[in-house]
Amino acid sequence: MESRVREKSRVTKDDIKQGLRELGLRLGALVVVHSSLSAFGYVEGGADAVIDALLETVGEKGTVIMPSHTDLDGRDFESYDPNTTPVRKNIGLIPETFWRRPDVIRAKSPPRHPWAAKGPLARGLITWNENHPLEAGGYADMLTVVADLDGYVLLLGCRNGNNSSIHSAEAAAYNEVEGATMGRAEFLRSSPKRPEDFDQLDEPLLEAGVMRISRIGDAEIRLMRSRGLFSVVKRVYETKYRDADFTPFGEVPGPASLAAKYDSVIKELKALKHASRTVT
Ligand SMILES: CC(C)(COP(=O)(O)OP(=O)(O)OC[C@H]1O[C@@H](n2cnc3c(N)ncnc32)[C@H](O)[C@@H]1OP(=O)(O)O)[C@@H](O)C(=O)NCCC(=O)NCCS
């Protein structure tokens, strides 16, 4: 009798590289990655093969960033050790394997939401993450820097419900439209109660030509320009949520001085990005 259970796909590092290139990820790209290993089916070489595929696709002049968030409480500075504290289970095995590589830089703080990165922009981005975490409001945080540097967000086998950049895009949209300097402005929701709301961005992102979706093995892969994501979230806020009943929270301390620091880090990282592109 014919089995009704579909066989899992088997994928190799080269299949992943080819899939990423076909989707538009190029040498020298700056990319924030969220992932699920099992979504691919069976990956020969496991999490390391996915990481190698990513690093080889963007090359030495590219920068890869992953969440390395922990189970700790956000204030638990004593217990966090960036060299030993594992990522929490719902961040995944690929980031857990990534931050443990010797040439990956992991943030020394905040304990709950440290990011990890490798590449020419890693040091600058992770330093900004340490000093201006999402907990400080999502205002001008590291993921906003990524958008300003024309970076990408790549979702490997997971959906926009896991796309942290949307929090930052919400804060940016609210502040730009309202001329405010607030912290988080969650007019969309990624909370467990409404996990579908970030996913609803698929349609406007595809319509705007900002995101492409393809498949590698069994996994759905989404690649989007972060800058385009920010524009789409701003438009969604203006057209759908401006009059909605929600309360943005947290005034950002010293926005003027933060803005000045922000401008200088963007300038510095843009120069670094340019230099890493042009030096052979
Ligand atoms: C929660 C989440 C990580 C779960 O994905 P997952 O694929 O089940 O789990 P992981 O990526 O940790 O991979 C481990 C799984 O891969 C499986 N696995 C192990 N080796 C494998 C291989 N070579 N090939 C394929 N799968 C393999 C493991 O068996 C395990 O599955 P199990 O738990 O059913 O046993 C994922 O759905 C998700 O949400 N990712 C995004 C997280 C994120 O970035 N969130 C936002 C941050 S702010």
The ligand as an ORCA input file, in Angstrom:
! r2SCAN-3c Opt
* xyz 0 1
  C      10.677     28.286     17.461
  C      11.548     27.830     16.280
  C      13.015     28.121     16.554
  C      11.316     26.322     16.129
  O      11.961     25.831     14.940
  P      12.460     24.321     14.908
  O      12.892     24.020     13.558
  O      11.411     23.463     15.504
  O      13.658     24.306     15.949
  P      15.197     24.643     15.741
  O      15.412     25.620     14.661
  O      15.695     24.963     17.089
  O      15.841     23.282     15.286
  C      15.756     22.154     16.135
  C      14.901     21.110     15.456
  O      15.563     20.712     14.251
  C      15.650     19.296     14.208
  N      16.894     18.918     13.553
  C      18.053     18.486     14.093
  N      18.958     18.239     13.122
  C      18.349     18.534     11.960
  C      18.775     18.469     10.612
  N      20.002     18.065     10.295
  N      17.914     18.851      9.668
  C      16.661     19.266      9.969
  N      16.193     19.328     11.235
  C      17.036     18.963     12.206
  C      15.653     18.858     15.666
  O      15.175     17.554     15.770
  C      14.721     19.850     16.295
  O      13.387     19.456     16.110
  P      12.538     18.878     17.349
  O      12.518     19.951     18.376
  O      11.219     18.578     16.717
  O      13.314     17.680     17.773
  C      11.103     28.540     14.960
  O       9.786     28.157     14.621
  C      11.105     30.052     15.084
  O      10.149     30.686     15.560
  N      12.226     30.667     14.650
  C      12.395     32.138     14.730
  C      12.847     32.542     16.111
  C      13.111     34.046     16.174
  O      14.054     34.543     15.579
  N      12.229     34.770     16.884
  C      12.263     36.197     16.988
  C      13.392     36.629     17.781
  S      13.091     38.107     18.599
*
